[in-house]
Amino acid sequence: MRLLKASVGAVDKKRLIDDVRQALYASKICSYAQGMNLIRAKSQEKGWNLNLGELARIWKGGCIIRARFLDRIKQAYERNGSLPNLIVDPEFAREMVQRQGAWRRVVGLAIGAGISTPGMCASLSYFDTYRRSRLPANLVQAQRDLFGAHTYERIDRPGSFHTEWTKLARQCKAGLAERHLKLPDAQSS
């Protein structure tokens, strides 16, 4: 197996170290946000009525997770007991926005160098997906319709729809070919 040898050019090491710290912190916020949302979903499903802020406090007193970061999570849920996600808490949201440039630089450099950073990449994708009004699920619906005629929903009208994607692609290709082959009309002089 041949390994990818990628060059990323000259890198400012001090800036990279700071960027990695910021990217790791933003990734950590997303990881906790996802975990808390999973716990909330199961709590709602089972009727447990868990207090997520109290959970953070209890974990801090445990033997494995003693991060001071849990104090901040507890405070976020104390400010808003029905907080839908940690990344929309005003303090965490501000930090995410401040760190996203560094986060994107680190992920971009890692990808360019062929270095696997699955947790950091997945957290950045989670962040990007959460802050969008339209999600990549639209593409998944189209793919499922192409491969299995499973239909899809549209945002401009109600109902389920199916498209003959292959037929449409052939028509588009034929239309492009016709446009490129058409010569402009000769002008009479």
PAZA-842605 format. One record per atom (N, C-alpha, C): residue number from 1; x, y, z. Coordinates in nm, 2 decimals, padded with zeros to 4 digits, always signed. Each point is the difference from the previous one (the first is absolute). Example, Ala and Ser with C-alpha at 12.3 -4.5 7.8 and 13.67 -1.06 7.14 Angstrom:
<1; <+01.32; -00.57; +00.78>>
<1; <-00.09; +00.12; +00.00>>
<1; <+00.09; +00.12; +00.00>>
<2; <-00.04; +00.11; -00.07>>
<2; <+00.09; +00.11; +00.00>>
<2; <-00.08; +00.11; +00.08>>
//
This chain:
<1; <+00.08; -00.12; +00.00>>
<1; <-00.08; +00.12; +00.00>>
<1; <+00.09; +00.12; +00.00>>
<2; <-00.03; +00.10; -00.09>>
<2; <+00.07; +00.12; -00.01>>
<2; <-00.06; +00.11; +00.09>>
<3; <+00.08; +00.06; +00.08>>
<3; <-00.05; +00.10; +00.09>>
<3; <+00.00; +00.14; -00.07>>
<4; <-00.09; +00.08; +00.03>>
<4; <-00.01; +00.14; -00.05>>
<4; <+00.10; +00.08; +00.06>>
<5; <+00.08; +00.06; -00.08>>
<5; <+00.10; +00.10; +00.05>>
<5; <-00.05; +00.14; -00.04>>
<6; <-00.06; +00.07; +00.09>>
<6; <-00.05; +00.13; -00.03>>
<6; <+00.08; +00.11; +00.06>>
<7; <+00.01; +00.11; -00.07>>
<7; <+00.07; +00.11; +00.06>>
<7; <-00.10; +00.11; +00.03>>
<8; <+00.02; +00.06; +00.11>>
<8; <-00.09; +00.10; +00.04>>
<8; <+00.07; +00.14; +00.00>>
<9; <+00.12; +00.00; -00.05>>
<9; <+00.07; +00.13; -00.01>>
<9; <+00.05; +00.04; +00.14>>
<10; <+00.05; +00.12; +00.00>>
<10; <+00.05; +00.06; +00.13>>
<10; <-00.11; +00.02; +00.10>>
<11; <+00.02; -00.04; +00.12>>
<11; <-00.10; +00.02; +00.10>>
<11; <+00.06; +00.08; +00.12>>
<12; <-00.07; +00.10; +00.05>>
<12; <+00.04; +00.07; +00.11>>
<12; <-00.03; -00.09; +00.13>>
<13; <+00.10; -00.05; +00.06>>
<13; <-00.01; -00.10; +00.10>>
<13; <-00.08; +00.05; +00.12>>
<14; <+00.03; +00.13; +00.04>>
<14; <-00.06; +00.06; +00.12>>
<14; <-00.15; +00.01; -00.03>>
<15; <-00.04; +00.04; -00.12>>
<15; <-00.14; +00.02; -00.03>>
<15; <-00.07; -00.14; -00.01>>
<16; <+00.07; -00.10; -00.06>>
<16; <-00.05; -00.13; -00.01>>
<16; <-00.03; -00.06; +00.14>>
<17; <+00.09; +00.02; +00.09>>
<17; <-00.02; -00.05; +00.14>>
<17; <-00.12; +00.06; +00.06>>
<18; <-00.02; +00.14; -00.01>>
<18; <-00.11; +00.07; +00.05>>
<18; <-00.13; -00.05; -00.07>>
<19; <+00.01; -00.02; -00.14>>
<19; <-00.12; -00.04; -00.07>>
<19; <-00.04; -00.14; +00.05>>
<20; <+00.10; -00.09; +00.02>>
<20; <-00.04; -00.14; +00.05>>
<20; <-00.07; +00.01; +00.13>>
<21; <+00.05; +00.08; +00.09>>
<21; <-00.06; +00.02; +00.13>>
<21; <-00.15; +00.04; -00.01>>
<22; <-00.02; +00.10; -00.09>>
<22; <-00.13; +00.06; -00.02>>
<22; <-00.09; -00.11; -00.07>>
<23; <+00.05; -00.07; -00.09>>
<23; <-00.08; -00.10; -00.08>>
<23; <-00.03; -00.12; +00.10>>
<24; <+00.09; -00.04; +00.08>>
<24; <-00.03; -00.10; +00.10>>
<24; <-00.11; +00.04; +00.10>>
<25; <+00.00; +00.13; +00.04>>
<25; <-00.10; +00.05; +00.09>>
<25; <-00.13; +00.00; -00.06>>
<26; <-00.01; +00.05; -00.13>>
<26; <-00.13; +00.00; -00.07>>
<26; <-00.05; -00.14; -00.02>>
<27; <+00.09; -00.09; -00.03>>
<27; <-00.04; -00.14; -00.02>>
<27; <-00.06; -00.06; +00.13>>
<28; <+00.07; +00.04; +00.11>>
<28; <-00.05; -00.05; +00.13>>
<28; <-00.14; +00.05; +00.03>>
<29; <-00.02; +00.13; -00.03>>
<29; <-00.14; +00.05; +00.02>>
<29; <-00.10; -00.08; -00.08>>
<30; <+00.03; -00.03; -00.12>>
<30; <-00.09; -00.07; -00.08>>
<30; <-00.02; -00.15; +00.05>>
<31; <+00.11; -00.06; +00.05>>
<31; <-00.02; -00.13; +00.05>>
<31; <-00.09; -00.01; +00.12>>
<32; <+00.02; +00.10; +00.09>>
<32; <-00.09; +00.01; +00.12>>
<32; <-00.14; +00.03; -00.04>>
<33; <-00.02; +00.09; -00.10>>
<33; <-00.13; +00.04; -00.05>>
<33; <-00.07; -00.13; -00.05>>
<34; <+00.07; -00.08; -00.08>>
<34; <-00.06; -00.12; -00.06>>
<34; <-00.04; -00.10; +00.11>>
<35; <+00.09; -00.02; +00.09>>
<35; <-00.03; -00.09; +00.11>>
<35; <-00.11; +00.04; +00.09>>
<36; <-00.01; +00.13; +00.03>>
<36; <-00.11; +00.05; +00.08>>
<36; <-00.13; -00.01; -00.07>>
<37; <+00.00; +00.02; -00.14>>
<37; <-00.12; -00.02; -00.07>>
<37; <-00.05; -00.14; -00.01>>
<38; <+00.10; -00.10; -00.01>>
<38; <-00.04; -00.14; +00.01>>
<38; <-00.07; -00.03; +00.13>>
<39; <+00.06; +00.05; +00.11>>
<39; <-00.05; -00.03; +00.13>>
<39; <-00.14; +00.07; +00.01>>
<40; <-00.02; +00.12; -00.04>>
<40; <-00.13; +00.07; +00.00>>
<40; <-00.10; -00.08; -00.08>>
<41; <+00.03; -00.05; -00.12>>
<41; <-00.09; -00.08; -00.08>>
<41; <-00.05; -00.12; +00.07>>
<42; <+00.09; -00.08; +00.06>>
<42; <-00.03; -00.12; +00.07>>
<42; <-00.08; +00.03; +00.13>>
<43; <+00.03; +00.11; +00.06>>
<43; <-00.07; +00.04; +00.12>>
<43; <-00.15; +00.03; -00.04>>
<44; <-00.02; +00.07; -00.11>>
<44; <-00.13; +00.04; -00.04>>
<44; <-00.08; -00.13; -00.04>>
<45; <+00.07; -00.09; -00.08>>
<45; <-00.06; -00.12; -00.04>>
<45; <-00.05; -00.09; +00.12>>
<46; <+00.08; +00.00; +00.10>>
<46; <-00.03; -00.09; +00.11>>
<46; <-00.07; +00.07; +00.12>>
<47; <-00.02; +00.13; -00.01>>
<47; <-00.06; +00.08; +00.10>>
<47; <+00.08; +00.01; +00.13>>
<48; <+00.13; +00.01; -00.02>>
<48; <+00.09; +00.01; +00.12>>
<48; <+00.01; +00.14; +00.06>>
<49; <-00.03; +00.10; -00.08>>
<49; <+00.01; +00.14; +00.05>>
<49; <+00.14; +00.03; +00.05>>
<50; <+00.10; -00.03; -00.07>>
<50; <+00.14; +00.02; +00.05>>
<50; <+00.03; +00.15; +00.00>>
<51; <+00.07; +00.05; +00.10>>
<51; <+00.05; +00.14; +00.00>>
<51; <+00.14; +00.00; -00.05>>
<52; <+00.02; +00.05; -00.12>>
<52; <+00.13; -00.01; -00.06>>
<52; <+00.11; +00.07; +00.07>>
<53; <-00.04; +00.12; +00.06>>
<53; <+00.10; +00.08; +00.08>>
<53; <+00.04; -00.08; +00.12>>
<54; <-00.09; -00.07; +00.06>>
<54; <+00.03; -00.08; +00.12>>
<54; <+00.09; -00.12; -00.04>>
<55; <-00.03; -00.06; -00.11>>
<55; <+00.09; -00.11; -00.05>>
<55; <+00.14; +00.05; -00.01>>
<56; <+00.02; +00.12; -00.06>>
<56; <+00.14; +00.05; -00.02>>
<56; <+00.06; +00.02; +00.14>>
<57; <-00.07; +00.05; +00.10>>
<57; <+00.05; +00.01; +00.13>>
<57; <+00.04; -00.13; +00.06>>
<58; <-00.08; -00.10; -00.01>>
<58; <+00.03; -00.14; +00.05>>
<58; <+00.12; -00.06; -00.06>>
<59; <+00.01; +00.02; -00.14>>
<59; <+00.12; -00.06; -00.07>>
<59; <+00.13; +00.07; +00.05>>
<60; <-00.01; +00.13; +00.03>>
<60; <+00.12; +00.06; +00.05>>
<60; <+00.05; -00.06; +00.13>>
<61; <-00.09; -00.05; +00.08>>
<61; <+00.04; -00.06; +00.12>>
<61; <+00.04; -00.14; -00.01>>
<62; <-00.01; -00.06; -00.12>>
<62; <+00.03; -00.14; -00.02>>
<62; <+00.15; -00.02; -00.01>>
<63; <+00.04; -00.12; -00.04>>
<63; <+00.14; -00.03; +00.00>>
<63; <+00.06; +00.01; -00.14>>
<64; <-00.08; +00.00; -00.11>>
<64; <+00.05; +00.00; -00.13>>
<64; <-00.01; +00.14; -00.07>>
<65; <-00.11; +00.06; +00.00>>
<65; <-00.02; +00.13; -00.06>>
<65; <+00.01; +00.11; +00.11>>
<66; <+00.11; +00.06; +00.02>>
<66; <+00.00; +00.11; +00.10>>
<66; <+00.03; +00.13; -00.06>>
<67; <-00.03; +00.02; -00.13>>
<67; <+00.04; +00.12; -00.07>>
<67; <-00.07; +00.13; +00.06>>
<68; <+00.07; +00.10; +00.01>>
<68; <-00.06; +00.13; +00.04>>
<68; <-00.10; +00.05; -00.10>>
<69; <+00.01; -00.05; -00.12>>
<69; <-00.09; +00.03; -00.11>>
<69; <-00.14; -00.04; +00.04>>
<70; <-00.02; -00.10; +00.08>>
<70; <-00.13; -00.04; +00.04>>
<70; <-00.07; +00.11; +00.08>>
<71; <+00.07; +00.08; +00.07>>
<71; <-00.06; +00.12; +00.07>>
<71; <-00.07; +00.09; -00.10>>
<72; <+00.07; +00.02; -00.11>>
<72; <-00.06; +00.09; -00.10>>
<72; <-00.12; -00.06; -00.06>>
<73; <+00.00; -00.13; -00.02>>
<73; <-00.12; -00.07; -00.05>>
<73; <-00.12; +00.01; +00.10>>
<74; <+00.03; -00.02; +00.12>>
<74; <-00.10; +00.01; +00.11>>
<74; <-00.06; +00.15; +00.00>>
<75; <+00.09; +00.10; -00.01>>
<75; <-00.05; +00.14; -00.01>>
<75; <-00.09; +00.02; -00.12>>
<76; <+00.04; -00.06; -00.11>>
<76; <-00.08; +00.03; -00.12>>
<76; <-00.14; -00.06; +00.02>>
<77; <-00.02; -00.12; +00.06>>
<77; <-00.13; -00.05; +00.02>>
<77; <-00.07; +00.07; +00.12>>
<78; <+00.07; +00.06; +00.09>>
<78; <-00.06; +00.08; +00.10>>
<78; <-00.06; +00.13; -00.06>>
<79; <+00.07; +00.06; -00.09>>
<79; <-00.05; +00.12; -00.07>>
<79; <-00.12; -00.03; -00.08>>
<80; <-00.01; -00.12; -00.06>>
<80; <-00.11; -00.04; -00.08>>
<80; <-00.02; -00.15; +00.01>>
<81; <-00.10; -00.03; +00.08>>
<81; <-00.03; -00.15; +00.03>>
<81; <-00.05; -00.07; -00.12>>
<82; <-00.05; +00.07; -00.10>>
<82; <-00.05; -00.06; -00.12>>
<82; <+00.09; +00.02; -00.12>>
<83; <+00.13; +00.03; +00.03>>
<83; <+00.10; +00.02; -00.11>>
<83; <+00.00; -00.11; -00.10>>
<84; <-00.03; +00.03; -00.13>>
<84; <-00.01; -00.11; -00.09>>
<84; <+00.14; -00.06; -00.04>>
<85; <+00.10; +00.07; +00.02>>
<85; <+00.14; -00.05; -00.04>>
<85; <+00.10; +00.10; +00.07>>
<86; <+00.11; -00.06; +00.05>>
<86; <+00.10; +00.08; +00.06>>
<86; <+00.06; +00.11; -00.10>>
<87; <+00.00; -00.04; -00.13>>
<87; <+00.07; +00.10; -00.09>>
<87; <-00.09; +00.12; -00.03>>
<88; <-00.12; +00.00; +00.05>>
<88; <-00.08; +00.12; -00.01>>
<88; <-00.01; +00.08; +00.13>>
<89; <+00.06; -00.05; +00.10>>
<89; <+00.01; +00.08; +00.13>>
<89; <+00.09; +00.12; -00.04>>
<90; <-00.04; +00.13; +00.04>>
<90; <+00.07; +00.12; -00.04>>
<90; <+00.15; -00.01; +00.02>>
<91; <+00.04; -00.05; +00.11>>
<91; <+00.15; +00.00; +00.03>>
<91; <+00.07; -00.10; -00.09>>
<92; <-00.06; -00.12; -00.01>>
<92; <+00.06; -00.10; -00.09>>
<92; <+00.00; +00.04; -00.15>>
<93; <-00.12; +00.05; -00.04>>
<93; <-00.01; +00.05; -00.14>>
<93; <+00.10; +00.10; -00.03>>
<94; <+00.03; +00.10; +00.09>>
<94; <+00.10; +00.10; -00.03>>
<94; <+00.14; -00.07; -00.02>>
<95; <+00.03; -00.09; +00.09>>
<95; <+00.13; -00.07; -00.01>>
<95; <+00.01; -00.08; -00.13>>
<96; <-00.11; -00.07; -00.04>>
<96; <+00.00; -00.08; -00.12>>
<96; <+00.03; +00.09; -00.12>>
<97; <-00.07; +00.12; -00.01>>
<97; <+00.02; +00.09; -00.11>>
<97; <+00.15; +00.05; +00.00>>
<98; <+00.05; +00.04; +00.12>>
<98; <+00.13; +00.05; +00.01>>
<98; <+00.11; -00.11; -00.04>>
<99; <-00.03; -00.12; +00.02>>
<99; <+00.10; -00.11; -00.03>>
<99; <-00.02; -00.06; -00.13>>
<100; <-00.10; +00.02; -00.07>>
<100; <-00.03; -00.07; -00.13>>
<100; <+00.11; +00.02; -00.10>>
<101; <+00.06; +00.12; -00.01>>
<101; <+00.10; +00.02; -00.10>>
<101; <+00.12; -00.09; +00.02>>
<102; <+00.04; -00.01; +00.13>>
<102; <+00.12; -00.08; +00.03>>
<102; <-00.04; -00.15; -00.02>>
<103; <-00.12; -00.03; +00.04>>
<103; <-00.04; -00.14; -00.02>>
<103; <+00.00; -00.04; -00.15>>
<104; <-00.05; +00.08; -00.08>>
<104; <+00.00; -00.02; -00.15>>
<104; <+00.14; -00.01; -00.05>>
<105; <+00.09; +00.09; +00.04>>
<105; <+00.14; -00.01; -00.04>>
<105; <+00.06; -00.13; +00.04>>
<106; <-00.02; -00.05; +00.12>>
<106; <+00.06; -00.12; +00.04>>
<106; <-00.05; -00.12; -00.08>>
<107; <-00.13; -00.01; -00.01>>
<107; <-00.06; -00.11; -00.08>>
<107; <+00.05; +00.01; -00.14>>
<108; <+00.00; +00.11; -00.06>>
<108; <+00.05; +00.02; -00.14>>
<108; <+00.14; -00.05; -00.01>>
<109; <+00.09; +00.05; +00.09>>
<109; <+00.14; -00.05; +00.00>>
<109; <+00.01; -00.15; +00.01>>
<110; <-00.07; -00.05; +00.09>>
<110; <+00.00; -00.15; +00.03>>
<110; <-00.04; -00.07; -00.13>>
<111; <-00.11; +00.04; -00.06>>
<111; <-00.05; -00.07; -00.12>>
<111; <+00.11; +00.02; -00.11>>
<112; <+00.05; +00.12; -00.02>>
<112; <+00.11; +00.02; -00.10>>
<112; <+00.12; -00.08; +00.02>>
<113; <+00.03; -00.03; +00.13>>
<113; <+00.12; -00.08; +00.03>>
<113; <-00.03; -00.15; +00.01>>
<114; <-00.12; -00.04; -00.02>>
<114; <-00.04; -00.14; +00.01>>
<114; <+00.00; -00.05; +00.14>>
<115; <-00.02; +00.08; +00.09>>
<115; <-00.01; -00.04; +00.15>>
<115; <-00.14; -00.01; +00.04>>
<116; <-00.03; -00.12; +00.05>>
<116; <-00.14; -00.03; +00.04>>
<116; <-00.03; +00.07; +00.13>>
<117; <-00.10; +00.08; +00.01>>
<117; <-00.05; +00.06; +00.12>>
<117; <-00.16; -00.02; +00.00>>
<118; <-00.04; -00.12; +00.02>>
<118; <-00.14; -00.03; -00.01>>
<118; <-00.09; +00.07; +00.10>>
<119; <+00.04; +00.01; +00.13>>
<119; <-00.08; +00.07; +00.10>>
<119; <-00.01; +00.14; -00.03>>
<120; <+00.11; +00.07; -00.04>>
<120; <+00.00; +00.14; -00.02>>
<120; <-00.09; +00.03; -00.13>>
<121; <+00.02; -00.08; -00.10>>
<121; <-00.08; +00.02; -00.13>>
<121; <-00.15; -00.02; +00.03>>
<122; <-00.03; -00.11; +00.07>>
<122; <-00.14; -00.03; +00.03>>
<122; <-00.06; +00.11; +00.08>>
<123; <+00.07; +00.05; +00.10>>
<123; <-00.05; +00.11; +00.08>>
<123; <-00.03; +00.13; -00.08>>
<124; <+00.09; +00.03; -00.09>>
<124; <-00.01; +00.11; -00.09>>
<124; <-00.13; -00.02; -00.09>>
<125; <-00.01; -00.12; -00.05>>
<125; <-00.12; -00.03; -00.08>>
<125; <-00.13; +00.02; +00.08>>
<126; <+00.00; -00.05; +00.13>>
<126; <-00.11; +00.01; +00.08>>
<126; <-00.04; +00.15; +00.02>>
<127; <+00.11; +00.08; +00.03>>
<127; <-00.02; +00.14; +00.02>>
<127; <-00.06; +00.07; -00.12>>
<128; <+00.05; -00.03; -00.12>>
<128; <-00.05; +00.05; -00.13>>
<128; <-00.14; -00.04; -00.03>>
<129; <-00.03; -00.13; +00.03>>
<129; <-00.13; -00.05; -00.02>>
<129; <-00.10; +00.06; +00.09>>
<130; <+00.03; +00.02; +00.13>>
<130; <-00.09; +00.06; +00.10>>
<130; <-00.04; +00.14; -00.03>>
<131; <+00.09; +00.08; -00.06>>
<131; <-00.03; +00.14; -00.02>>
<131; <-00.06; +00.03; -00.14>>
<132; <-00.03; -00.10; -00.08>>
<132; <-00.06; +00.02; -00.13>>
<132; <-00.15; -00.03; +00.01>>
<133; <-00.08; +00.08; -00.08>>
<133; <-00.14; -00.02; +00.00>>
<133; <-00.04; -00.11; -00.10>>
<134; <+00.08; -00.02; -00.10>>
<134; <-00.01; -00.12; -00.09>>
<134; <+00.11; -00.09; +00.02>>
<135; <-00.03; -00.13; +00.02>>
<135; <+00.10; -00.09; +00.03>>
<135; <+00.04; -00.10; -00.11>>
<136; <+00.11; -00.07; +00.01>>
<136; <+00.04; -00.09; -00.11>>
<136; <-00.09; -00.12; -00.02>>
<137; <-00.10; -00.01; +00.09>>
<137; <-00.10; -00.11; -00.02>>
<137; <-00.07; +00.02; -00.13>>
<138; <-00.01; +00.12; -00.05>>
<138; <-00.06; +00.02; -00.13>>
<138; <+00.07; -00.09; -00.11>>
<139; <+00.13; +00.00; +00.00>>
<139; <+00.08; -00.07; -00.09>>
<139; <-00.02; -00.15; +00.02>>
<140; <-00.01; -00.05; +00.12>>
<140; <-00.02; -00.14; +00.04>>
<140; <-00.14; -00.04; -00.06>>
<141; <-00.10; +00.08; +00.01>>
<141; <-00.13; -00.03; -00.05>>
<141; <+00.01; -00.02; -00.15>>
<142; <+00.07; +00.09; -00.07>>
<142; <+00.01; -00.01; -00.15>>
<142; <+00.08; -00.13; -00.03>>
<143; <+00.10; -00.03; +00.07>>
<143; <+00.08; -00.13; -00.03>>
<143; <-00.09; -00.12; +00.02>>
<144; <-00.08; +00.00; +00.11>>
<144; <-00.09; -00.12; +00.03>>
<144; <-00.10; -00.01; -00.12>>
<145; <-00.05; +00.12; -00.05>>
<145; <-00.10; -00.01; -00.10>>
<145; <+00.07; -00.05; -00.13>>
<146; <+00.12; +00.04; -00.03>>
<146; <+00.07; -00.05; -00.12>>
<146; <+00.02; -00.15; +00.01>>
<147; <+00.05; -00.05; +00.11>>
<147; <+00.04; -00.14; +00.01>>
<147; <-00.12; -00.09; +00.03>>
<148; <-00.10; +00.05; +00.06>>
<148; <-00.11; -00.09; +00.04>>
<148; <-00.14; +00.05; -00.02>>
<149; <-00.01; +00.12; -00.07>>
<149; <-00.13; +00.06; -00.02>>
<149; <-00.08; +00.02; +00.13>>
<150; <+00.07; +00.04; +00.10>>
<150; <-00.06; +00.02; +00.14>>
<150; <-00.08; +00.13; +00.01>>
<151; <+00.00; +00.09; -00.09>>
<151; <-00.06; +00.13; -00.01>>
<151; <+00.07; +00.10; +00.10>>
<152; <-00.03; +00.12; -00.01>>
<152; <+00.05; +00.11; +00.08>>
<152; <-00.10; +00.10; +00.02>>
<153; <+00.03; +00.09; +00.10>>
<153; <-00.09; +00.11; +00.03>>
<153; <+00.06; +00.13; -00.05>>
<154; <-00.08; +00.09; -00.04>>
<154; <+00.05; +00.13; -00.05>>
<154; <-00.03; +00.11; +00.11>>
<155; <+00.07; +00.10; -00.01>>
<155; <-00.02; +00.11; +00.10>>
<155; <-00.10; +00.11; -00.06>>
<156; <-00.02; -00.01; -00.13>>
<156; <-00.09; +00.10; -00.06>>
<156; <-00.15; -00.05; -00.01>>
<157; <-00.02; -00.13; +00.02>>
<157; <-00.14; -00.05; -00.01>>
<157; <-00.01; -00.13; +00.08>>
<158; <-00.12; -00.02; +00.05>>
<158; <-00.02; -00.13; +00.08>>
<158; <-00.01; -00.12; -00.09>>
<159; <+00.03; -00.11; +00.06>>
<159; <-00.02; -00.13; -00.07>>
<159; <+00.13; -00.07; -00.02>>
<160; <-00.01; -00.12; -00.06>>
<160; <+00.12; -00.08; -00.03>>
<160; <+00.02; +00.00; -00.15>>
<161; <+00.13; +00.00; -00.04>>
<161; <+00.03; +00.01; -00.15>>
<161; <+00.10; -00.10; -00.04>>
<162; <-00.01; -00.04; -00.12>>
<162; <+00.10; -00.09; -00.06>>
<162; <+00.05; +00.06; -00.13>>
<163; <+00.13; -00.01; -00.03>>
<163; <+00.05; +00.05; -00.12>>
<163; <+00.08; -00.11; -00.07>>
<164; <-00.01; -00.01; -00.13>>
<164; <+00.07; -00.09; -00.08>>
<164; <+00.14; +00.06; -00.02>>
<165; <+00.09; -00.01; +00.09>>
<165; <+00.13; +00.07; +00.00>>
<165; <+00.09; -00.04; -00.12>>
<166; <+00.00; -00.13; -00.03>>
<166; <+00.09; -00.04; -00.11>>
<166; <-00.05; +00.06; -00.13>>
<167; <-00.14; -00.01; -00.02>>
<167; <-00.06; +00.06; -00.12>>
<167; <+00.03; +00.15; -00.01>>
<168; <-00.02; +00.07; +00.11>>
<168; <+00.03; +00.14; +00.01>>
<168; <+00.14; +00.04; -00.03>>
<169; <+00.10; -00.09; +00.05>>
<169; <+00.14; +00.03; -00.03>>
<169; <+00.02; -00.02; -00.15>>
<170; <-00.06; -00.10; -00.06>>
<170; <+00.02; -00.02; -00.15>>
<170; <-00.05; +00.12; -00.07>>
<171; <-00.12; +00.05; +00.04>>
<171; <-00.06; +00.11; -00.07>>
<171; <+00.09; +00.13; +00.01>>
<172; <+00.05; +00.02; +00.12>>
<172; <+00.09; +00.11; +00.02>>
<172; <+00.12; -00.01; -00.08>>
<173; <+00.06; -00.12; +00.00>>
<173; <+00.12; -00.02; -00.08>>
<173; <-00.02; +00.02; -00.15>>
<174; <-00.12; -00.05; -00.05>>
<174; <-00.03; +00.02; -00.14>>
<174; <-00.02; +00.15; -00.03>>
<175; <-00.07; +00.07; +00.09>>
<175; <-00.02; +00.14; -00.01>>
<175; <+00.13; +00.08; -00.01>>
<176; <+00.09; -00.03; +00.09>>
<176; <+00.13; +00.06; +00.00>>
<176; <+00.08; -00.02; -00.13>>
<177; <-00.01; -00.13; -00.05>>
<177; <+00.07; -00.03; -00.12>>
<177; <-00.06; +00.08; -00.12>>
<178; <-00.13; +00.01; +00.00>>
<178; <-00.07; +00.07; -00.11>>
<178; <+00.05; +00.15; +00.00>>
<179; <+00.00; +00.06; +00.12>>
<179; <+00.04; +00.14; +00.01>>
<179; <+00.14; +00.02; -00.04>>
<180; <+00.09; -00.09; +00.03>>
<180; <+00.14; +00.01; -00.04>>
<180; <+00.03; -00.03; -00.15>>
<181; <-00.09; -00.08; -00.06>>
<181; <+00.02; -00.03; -00.14>>
<181; <-00.07; +00.10; -00.09>>
<182; <-00.10; +00.08; +00.05>>
<182; <-00.07; +00.10; -00.08>>
<182; <+00.10; +00.11; -00.04>>
<183; <+00.00; +00.03; -00.12>>
<183; <+00.08; +00.11; -00.05>>
<183; <-00.08; +00.13; -00.01>>
<184; <+00.05; +00.11; +00.03>>
<184; <-00.08; +00.12; -00.02>>
<184; <-00.04; +00.02; -00.14>>
<185; <-00.12; +00.06; -00.02>>
<185; <-00.05; +00.02; -00.13>>
<185; <+00.09; +00.09; -00.08>>
<186; <+00.02; -00.03; -00.13>>
<186; <+00.08; +00.09; -00.08>>
<186; <-00.07; +00.13; -00.02>>
<187; <+00.08; +00.10; +00.01>>
<187; <-00.06; +00.13; -00.02>>
<187; <+00.02; +00.04; -00.14>>
<188; <-00.11; +00.05; -00.06>>
<188; <+00.02; +00.04; -00.14>>
<188; <+00.05; +00.15; -00.01>>
<189; <+00.08; +00.02; -00.10>>
<189; <+00.05; +00.13; -00.01>>
<189; <-00.05; +00.08; -00.12>>
//
